[in-house]
Amino acid sequence: MDRIPLNPTRRRCHRLLLGGAMALAAAGAAQAAESITADDDVGARDAALVESLRRSREALEWTDSLVRHEWRLQRHAAGADWRIVDPRERTVVRGSVGECRRQFASLEQDGTIPPVRGAVLILLHGLGEDRGSMHPLAEHLRGELDATVLTFGYASVRHDIDAHGRSLADVIAGLPEATRISFVGHSLGNLVVRRWMSLATQPSLDRVHRMVMLGPPNQGSDLARMAAGLGLAGHLEGAARDLVDWRRVAPLLAVPPCDFGIIAGGRGDAAGYSQLLEGDDDAVVRVEETRLDGAEDFLIVPVHHAAMMHDAAVRRATVTFLESGRFAATDRAEPAGK
């Protein structure tokens, strides 16, 4: 069959979308290689990179059901396969849900898996990422806050926002001794929290303290709609498809019933970082798409979407809001070009 040529506008959009995907992949590979020192030989570097990328790919297939610090009970996106993962990302047990739950309970009873009590902060990654993308921010917050910091991993591209919200409900229900729960979400992770909030009982919501949203597509995603308009809708699944079908999804998401603040990435001008998106943006999400009525505070930081967890201003503002419920004057950095 003859290939129909793209017109210049569609060709440019395809190129920019592909370029964005390649940039994100390159950033992930670079992050995976950060721990490899210059003194390592080539074979060691290659082996470490391959192992890190394997774990990242594998993480996209598993969703947390119980989280105790870095111990996890997970289920596979494809079916009835379950496993327990230890703090070194090693699979300790793999089998049926009953077998894994029994072994998890046994590890808790003998003290191998410590309990989670008191104030808890849960971090959620974005679409196409894994919980490893939140590790830099998680480590920073562990050093700044008097709370147990957990990361929630979910197979973002395999299931929809509703399924991810229900998985988060399992994790929260499995933290009965957490007296106060806060959230930091990146991108899609915020919609997962909002879906859980719409499903949660009042006693569960009464435990929620504060939430910081990083680059949240609170009004849907023009970038996702563009991808669908370019004939890529058939390649979108799970939560990515939800971002296209926004009119159906939006009513399923609660406005957080707690204090929440929004950090948007942007240049602070009318152009933003992306040539595709209208107005200011972080190269993936438009500033206007991040807004949500009811927010206690709103902040624009000159940072790209994928780099938020590494940005010093974002980290500082996140701590400030979690501690006080507002962003500080010192968090409000001058936008690029001013």
C-alpha positions as CSV (number, residue, x, y, z in Angstrom):
1,M,0.0,0.0,0.0
2,D,1.3,3.4,-0.9
3,R,2.3,5.7,2.0
4,I,0.3,8.9,2.1
5,P,2.8,11.8,2.7
6,L,2.3,14.0,5.7
7,N,1.7,17.7,5.1
8,P,4.4,20.0,6.6
9,T,2.4,20.8,9.7
10,R,1.6,17.1,10.5
11,R,5.2,16.2,9.7
12,R,6.5,18.8,12.1
13,C,4.1,17.7,14.9
14,H,5.2,14.1,14.4
15,R,8.8,15.1,14.6
16,L,8.3,17.2,17.8
17,L,6.3,14.5,19.5
18,L,8.9,11.9,18.6
19,G,11.7,14.2,19.7
20,G,10.0,14.6,23.1
21,A,9.7,10.9,23.6
22,M,13.3,10.4,22.6
23,A,14.4,13.1,25.0
24,L,12.5,11.5,27.9
25,A,14.1,8.1,27.0
26,A,17.5,9.6,26.9
27,A,16.9,11.3,30.3
28,G,15.9,8.0,31.8
29,A,18.9,6.3,30.5
30,A,21.2,9.1,31.8
31,Q,19.5,8.9,35.2
32,A,20.0,5.1,35.2
33,A,23.7,5.5,34.5
34,E,24.3,8.2,37.2
35,S,25.6,5.7,39.7
36,I,28.2,4.3,37.4
37,T,31.6,6.0,38.1
38,A,34.2,6.8,35.5
39,D,36.5,4.2,37.0
40,D,34.2,1.4,36.1
41,D,35.3,-0.6,33.0
42,V,33.0,-0.6,29.9
43,G,31.7,-4.1,30.7
44,A,30.6,-3.1,34.2
45,R,29.0,0.1,32.9
46,D,27.1,-1.8,30.2
47,A,26.0,-4.4,32.7
48,A,24.8,-1.9,35.3
49,L,23.0,0.1,32.6
50,V,21.3,-2.9,31.2
51,E,20.2,-4.1,34.7
52,S,18.9,-0.6,35.6
53,L,16.9,-0.4,32.3
54,R,15.6,-3.9,32.8
55,R,14.3,-3.0,36.3
56,S,12.7,0.2,34.9
57,R,11.0,-1.8,32.2
58,E,9.9,-4.4,34.6
59,A,8.6,-1.8,37.0
60,L,6.1,-0.6,34.3
61,E,4.5,-4.1,34.5
62,W,3.9,-4.2,38.2
63,T,1.5,-2.3,40.6
64,D,2.0,-2.0,44.4
65,S,-0.7,-3.5,46.6
66,L,1.1,-3.2,49.9
67,V,4.0,-0.9,50.7
68,R,6.1,-1.0,53.9
69,H,9.0,1.3,53.5
70,E,10.8,-0.3,50.5
71,W,9.1,-3.7,50.9
72,R,6.3,-4.3,48.4
73,L,3.6,-6.7,47.6
74,Q,2.9,-6.3,43.9
75,R,0.6,-7.8,41.2
76,H,1.5,-8.1,37.5
77,A,-0.5,-6.1,35.0
78,A,-1.2,-9.1,32.8
79,G,-3.0,-11.3,35.3
80,A,-2.9,-13.3,38.5
81,D,0.9,-13.3,39.0
82,W,2.0,-11.7,42.4
83,R,5.4,-11.1,44.0
84,I,7.1,-9.6,47.0
85,V,10.0,-7.2,46.3
86,D,12.6,-6.4,49.0
87,P,14.4,-3.0,49.4
88,R,17.1,-4.1,46.9
89,E,14.5,-4.7,44.3
90,R,14.9,-8.5,44.5
91,T,11.9,-10.7,44.1
92,V,11.7,-12.7,47.4
93,V,8.5,-14.7,46.6
94,R,6.5,-15.0,43.4
95,G,3.2,-16.9,43.0
96,S,-0.5,-16.6,43.8
97,V,-2.0,-13.7,45.8
98,G,-2.7,-16.0,48.7
99,E,0.8,-17.4,48.9
100,C,2.4,-13.9,48.6
101,R,0.1,-12.4,51.2
102,R,0.8,-15.1,53.7
103,Q,4.6,-14.8,53.2
104,F,4.3,-11.0,53.5
105,A,2.4,-11.3,56.8
106,S,5.0,-13.8,58.0
107,L,7.8,-11.3,57.2
108,E,6.0,-8.6,59.1
109,Q,5.4,-10.9,62.1
110,D,9.1,-11.9,62.4
111,G,10.2,-8.2,62.2
112,T,11.9,-8.5,58.8
113,I,9.4,-5.9,57.4
114,P,9.0,-3.0,59.8
115,P,5.7,-1.3,60.4
116,V,4.7,2.1,59.1
117,R,3.3,4.4,61.8
118,G,2.5,8.1,62.3
119,A,2.9,10.7,59.6
120,V,3.3,9.3,56.1
121,L,4.1,11.0,52.8
122,I,3.3,9.1,49.5
123,L,4.9,10.0,46.2
124,L,3.4,9.0,42.9
125,H,5.2,9.1,39.5
126,G,3.8,10.0,36.1
127,L,2.7,8.3,32.9
128,G,5.3,6.0,31.4
129,E,7.6,6.4,34.4
130,D,8.3,4.2,37.3
131,R,8.7,4.9,41.0
132,G,12.4,5.3,40.5
133,S,11.7,8.7,38.9
134,M,10.6,9.9,42.3
135,H,13.6,8.6,44.2
136,P,15.7,11.9,44.0
137,L,12.8,13.8,45.5
138,A,11.9,11.1,48.0
139,E,15.5,11.0,49.3
140,H,15.5,14.8,49.7
141,L,12.1,14.8,51.6
142,R,13.3,12.0,53.9
143,G,16.1,14.4,55.0
144,E,13.8,17.4,55.5
145,L,10.5,16.0,56.9
146,D,9.5,14.2,60.0
147,A,7.5,11.5,58.2
148,T,7.8,8.1,56.6
149,V,8.3,8.7,52.9
150,L,6.9,6.0,50.6
151,T,6.7,5.7,46.8
152,F,3.7,4.1,45.1
153,G,4.5,2.3,41.8
154,Y,1.8,1.4,39.3
155,A,1.7,0.1,35.7
156,S,0.7,3.5,34.3
157,V,0.4,2.5,30.6
158,R,-1.3,-0.8,31.2
159,H,-4.4,0.2,33.1
160,D,-6.6,3.3,33.4
161,I,-6.8,6.0,36.1
162,D,-9.7,4.2,37.8
163,A,-7.7,1.0,38.2
164,H,-4.7,2.9,39.5
165,G,-6.9,4.8,42.0
166,R,-8.2,1.5,43.3
167,S,-4.7,0.2,43.7
168,L,-3.7,3.2,45.7
169,A,-6.8,2.5,47.9
170,D,-5.3,-0.9,48.6
171,V,-2.0,0.6,49.6
172,I,-3.6,3.2,51.9
173,A,-5.9,0.6,53.5
174,G,-2.8,-1.4,54.2
175,L,-1.4,1.5,56.4
176,P,-3.8,1.4,59.4
177,E,-1.2,2.9,61.7
178,A,-0.6,5.9,59.5
179,T,-2.2,8.7,61.5
180,R,-1.7,11.4,58.8
181,I,-1.1,11.0,55.1
182,S,0.1,13.6,52.6
183,F,0.8,13.2,48.9
184,V,3.3,14.5,46.3
185,G,2.2,13.6,42.8
186,H,4.0,14.2,39.5
187,S,1.9,14.6,36.4
188,L,-0.5,11.7,36.1
189,G,0.2,10.7,39.7
190,N,-2.0,13.6,40.8
191,L,-5.0,12.3,38.9
192,V,-4.5,8.9,40.5
193,V,-4.7,10.5,43.9
194,R,-7.8,12.5,42.9
195,R,-9.5,9.3,41.7
196,W,-8.7,7.6,45.0
197,M,-10.2,10.6,46.8
198,S,-13.4,10.3,44.9
199,L,-13.7,6.6,46.0
200,A,-12.5,6.9,49.6
201,T,-14.6,6.8,52.7
202,Q,-14.7,9.8,55.0
203,P,-12.6,8.1,57.7
204,S,-9.9,7.6,55.1
205,L,-10.1,11.2,53.9
206,D,-10.0,12.4,57.5
207,R,-6.4,11.1,57.6
208,V,-5.3,13.2,54.6
209,H,-3.2,16.3,55.5
210,R,-1.7,18.1,52.5
211,M,-0.9,17.5,48.8
212,V,1.6,19.0,46.4
213,M,0.9,18.6,42.7
214,L,3.9,18.8,40.3
215,G,3.0,19.5,36.7
216,P,-0.5,18.0,37.0
217,P,-2.8,17.8,33.9
218,N,-5.8,18.8,36.0
219,Q,-7.6,20.0,32.9
220,G,-6.6,17.1,30.6
221,S,-3.7,17.2,28.1
222,D,-3.6,19.0,24.8
223,L,-0.4,17.0,24.0
224,A,-2.4,13.7,24.3
225,R,-5.2,15.1,22.2
226,M,-2.7,16.2,19.6
227,A,-1.3,12.7,19.5
228,A,-4.8,11.2,19.1
229,G,-5.5,13.7,16.3
230,L,-2.4,12.7,14.4
231,G,-3.7,9.2,14.2
232,L,-1.8,7.8,17.2
233,A,-5.0,7.1,19.3
234,G,-4.8,3.4,18.4
235,H,-1.4,3.3,20.1
236,L,-2.6,4.9,23.4
237,E,-3.9,2.6,26.1
238,G,-4.8,2.8,29.8
239,A,-4.3,6.1,31.4
240,A,-2.9,7.7,28.3
241,R,-6.2,7.1,26.6
242,D,-8.0,8.6,29.6
243,L,-6.2,11.9,28.9
244,V,-7.7,12.0,25.5
245,D,-11.3,11.1,26.7
246,W,-11.2,13.9,29.2
247,R,-14.9,14.7,29.3
248,R,-15.6,11.1,30.6
249,V,-12.7,11.1,33.1
250,A,-13.0,14.6,34.6
251,P,-16.2,13.9,36.7
252,L,-14.5,10.9,38.2
253,L,-11.8,13.0,39.9
254,A,-12.3,14.7,43.2
255,V,-11.0,18.1,44.2
256,P,-8.7,17.3,47.1
257,P,-10.6,17.9,50.4
258,C,-7.3,19.0,52.0
259,D,-4.9,21.9,51.5
260,F,-3.2,21.5,48.2
261,G,-0.6,23.5,46.2
262,I,0.3,23.3,42.5
263,I,3.8,23.7,41.1
264,A,3.7,24.2,37.3
265,G,6.8,24.3,35.1
266,G,7.0,27.2,32.7
267,R,9.1,30.0,31.3
268,G,6.8,32.7,32.7
269,D,6.0,34.0,29.2
270,A,3.5,33.4,26.4
271,A,5.7,30.9,24.5
272,G,6.7,28.2,27.1
273,Y,9.2,25.4,26.3
274,S,7.2,23.6,23.6
275,Q,6.6,24.9,20.1
276,L,3.5,22.7,19.9
277,L,1.6,23.9,23.0
278,E,-0.3,27.2,23.3
279,G,0.8,29.6,26.0
280,D,3.3,28.8,28.8
281,D,4.2,25.2,29.4
282,D,6.8,22.8,30.8
283,A,7.3,21.0,27.4
284,V,4.5,18.5,28.2
285,V,1.8,20.2,30.3
286,R,0.4,23.7,29.7
287,V,0.4,26.0,32.8
288,E,-3.3,26.5,32.3
289,E,-3.9,22.8,32.3
290,T,-2.3,22.5,35.8
291,R,-4.8,24.8,37.5
292,L,-7.6,23.6,39.7
293,D,-10.0,25.6,41.7
294,G,-9.6,25.3,45.5
295,A,-5.8,25.3,45.5
296,E,-4.3,27.1,48.5
297,D,-1.3,28.3,46.4
298,F,0.1,28.2,42.9
299,L,3.7,28.5,41.8
300,I,5.4,28.6,38.4
301,V,9.0,27.3,38.3
302,P,11.3,27.5,35.2
303,V,11.8,23.8,34.8
304,H,11.0,21.1,32.3
305,H,8.3,18.5,33.1
306,A,10.6,15.5,33.4
307,A,13.2,17.5,35.5
308,M,10.9,18.6,38.3
309,M,12.1,16.0,40.9
310,H,15.7,17.1,40.4
311,D,15.0,20.8,40.6
312,A,16.2,22.6,43.8
313,A,13.4,25.2,43.6
314,V,10.7,22.5,43.3
315,R,12.2,20.6,46.2
316,R,12.3,23.7,48.4
317,A,8.8,24.7,47.5
318,T,7.5,21.1,48.1
319,V,9.0,21.1,51.6
320,T,7.6,24.6,52.4
321,F,4.1,23.7,51.4
322,L,4.0,20.3,53.2
323,E,5.2,22.1,56.4
324,S,3.1,25.2,56.2
325,G,0.3,24.8,53.6
326,R,1.7,27.7,51.5
327,F,4.6,28.4,49.3
328,A,7.1,30.9,50.6
329,A,8.2,34.1,49.0
330,T,11.6,32.6,48.5
331,D,10.1,29.8,46.5
332,R,9.0,32.2,43.8
333,A,12.0,32.3,41.5
334,E,12.1,34.7,38.6
335,P,11.0,33.0,35.4
336,A,13.6,32.5,32.7
337,G,14.3,35.5,30.6
338,K,13.3,38.0,33.2
